Amino acid sequence: MELQQLFEQAVANSKLLSEKPDNETLLKLYSLFKQATEGDTTDSGLSNPFDFVAKFKHEAWAKLAGTTKESAMQQYVDLVTKLKG
């Protein structure tokens, strides 16, 4: 199975996990998904400085700048596989 297919399956599997991951893991899943599907973030900031969830999501994604889409896909697949354990 090629990486794109594995990634798409992992995305589907992430919605079927028996337990909700902790917030740090959720941020990692979010940021890897965004990096894999959109690449580096081009957004320089947030419109609402009091939207802390959006701020944390953006910061997590921004930390992955320079990571290739393929690498982000593989990391996402690996993390979901680990969570399914």
C-alpha positions in Angstrom: 0.0 0.0 0.0 1.4 3.4 -0.9 1.9 6.2 1.7 -1.1 8.2 0.5 -3.4 5.3 1.0 -1.8 4.5 4.4 -2.3 8.1 5.5 -5.9 8.2 4.4 -6.6 4.9 6.3 -4.8 6.4 9.4 -7.1 9.5 9.2 -10.1 7.2 9.1 -8.7 5.1 12.0 -8.0 8.2 14.1 -11.7 8.8 14.3 -12.3 5.3 15.6 -9.9 5.2 18.5 -11.4 3.6 21.6 -10.1 6.4 23.9 -9.7 10.1 23.1 -6.0 10.9 23.1 -4.6 13.6 25.5 -4.4 17.2 24.3 -0.7 17.0 23.5 -1.4 14.0 21.2 -4.4 15.7 19.7 -2.2 18.7 18.8 0.4 16.4 17.3 -2.2 14.7 15.2 -3.6 18.0 14.1 -0.3 19.5 13.2 0.9 16.4 11.3 -2.4 16.3 9.4 -2.1 20.0 8.4 1.5 19.6 7.4 0.8 16.5 5.4 -2.2 18.0 3.6 -1.2 21.7 3.3 2.5 22.0 3.9 4.0 24.8 5.9 1.6 27.3 7.5 1.5 30.6 5.7 -0.6 32.3 8.4 1.5 34.8 10.3 -0.9 35.2 13.2 -4.4 34.8 14.6 -7.2 37.2 14.3 -8.4 36.6 17.9 -5.5 36.6 20.5 -7.9 35.1 23.1 -8.7 32.0 21.0 -6.1 29.8 22.9 -7.1 26.6 21.2 -6.5 28.1 17.7 -3.2 29.6 19.0 -1.9 26.2 20.3 -3.0 24.5 17.1 -1.2 27.1 15.0 2.0 27.0 17.1 2.0 23.2 16.9 1.7 23.3 13.1 4.3 26.1 12.7 6.8 23.9 14.6 6.7 21.5 11.7 7.8 24.1 9.1 10.2 22.5 6.7 8.9 18.9 7.3 8.0 17.3 4.0 4.5 16.2 3.3 5.6 12.7 3.0 7.4 12.8 6.3 4.4 14.3 8.1 2.2 11.6 6.5 4.5 8.8 7.8 4.7 10.3 11.3 0.8 10.6 11.3 0.5 6.9 10.2 3.0 5.8 12.9 1.3 7.8 15.7 -2.2 6.5 14.8 -0.8 3.0 14.6 0.7 3.4 18.1 -2.5 4.8 19.5 -4.5 1.9 18.1 -2.0 -0.3 19.9 
